[in-house]
Amino acid sequence: MPYVIAEPCVDVMDKSCIEECPVDCIYEGARMLYIHPDECVDCGACEPVCPVEAIFFDDDVPEEWNGYITGNADFFVDLGSPGGAAKVGRTENDPPSIKNLTPMNQS
C-alpha cells in the first residue's frame, strides 16, 4: 500500500487530492477519503496538496494513526477494484473503525 489517508481527513474531505491524482484512485467514503492500494501508482501528487496534511506514505504514517492503514484497506474489501473513483462516486462504505468515530475536525 503506497499512500494512506489518516485521521486529519475525517469529516473534512477537502478533495484537493482528488483533483491532483492522475489515476483517479482516491475514493470518497461518507466520512473521509481513501486511496486504493492497487490502483495508486505511487506518484505522490496528492500528498503536498492536502491542506490538513492527512496523506502519508504507508511507512511514514504516524504511530498514533497506524489504524488508518488497515481502515484504508478495509474500505476496499467489498468495493473491490472498480478501476477509478469517478465512476463509483461517494459511497457509504466506511469501515466500522471510521464510521464509529465521534465527529471530529468540525469548526
N, C-alpha and C positions, 0 to 999 in steps of 0.2 A: 504494500500500500504506500504510494508515494506521498501524497499530501492528505492532511486531515484538517477538518474544521472543528474547532473546540468551543468551549463554553462562551466566550465573548460574543458569539453569533446568536446564541439562544435568545429568541424573542426580539432580535434586531433585524436580521436578514436585509442588509443594505443592498446586496446584489451587484455591487460593482465588480465582484469577481466573476460573475456570470458573463458580463459584457466583455471581459478580457479573455475568457477561456476560448482558445482556438478550436477545441474539440468538443465543446458542449457537454462536458462531463460533470457539471455541478448541478445537482438536483435539489429541488425545493420540497422540504417537508412542511408540516404545519408550524413548527417552532424554530427550525433552523435549516441551514443548507448542508449538503453532503457531497463529497467528491467520490465519484465511482472509482474504486481501486483498479479495475481492469481497463477502464476507458481513459483514465488520466495518462498523458504522455510525459509527465514529469517535467513540464516546461517551466513551471514556477511563475507564470504570468499572473496568476491570481493572488499570490502572496503579498506583493507590495501594494496592491490597490485596496486591500481590505482595511477600511477605516477603523475597525476595532481590533485589528491585529489578532484575528482568530484562526488564521491559516498557518499551519506548521508542516514542515517535512516530518514524516512519521517518526523519525529518530529524534527529532527536536521538540516533540510535544512536551510541555512542562509536566513534571511528575503528577501534580495535582489534577491534571486533565487527561491522564492516560486512559481513563474510561471512555473517552471520546473516540479513541482508536477503534475500540470494539463497537461502540454505538454507530460509528460511521459504517463499518462493515455490516452491522445488523440491519441497517436501513435497506440494504440491497438484497437481503435474504429472499424476501417474497417478490421484490421488484425485478430481480434478475439483472440482465444487461440489455436494456432496451436499445442501446446504440445512440443515445442522445437525449438530453434532458428536455429540449424544446418540444419534442413530440409527446412527452409524458405530462408536462405541466406540474402544477402543485399537487402534492399528494398528502394524505393523512397517515403516511407510512412511518412516522417517527417511531423508533423503538421505545419500549417502555422506560428505559433508562433516561430518555429525553422527555418523553410525553409526560412522565410523572414528576418532573422537576417543578418546584414552585416558580411562579412568574419572576422573571429577572430582567435586568437591563432596561427597565422602564424608567422614563424620565419624569 
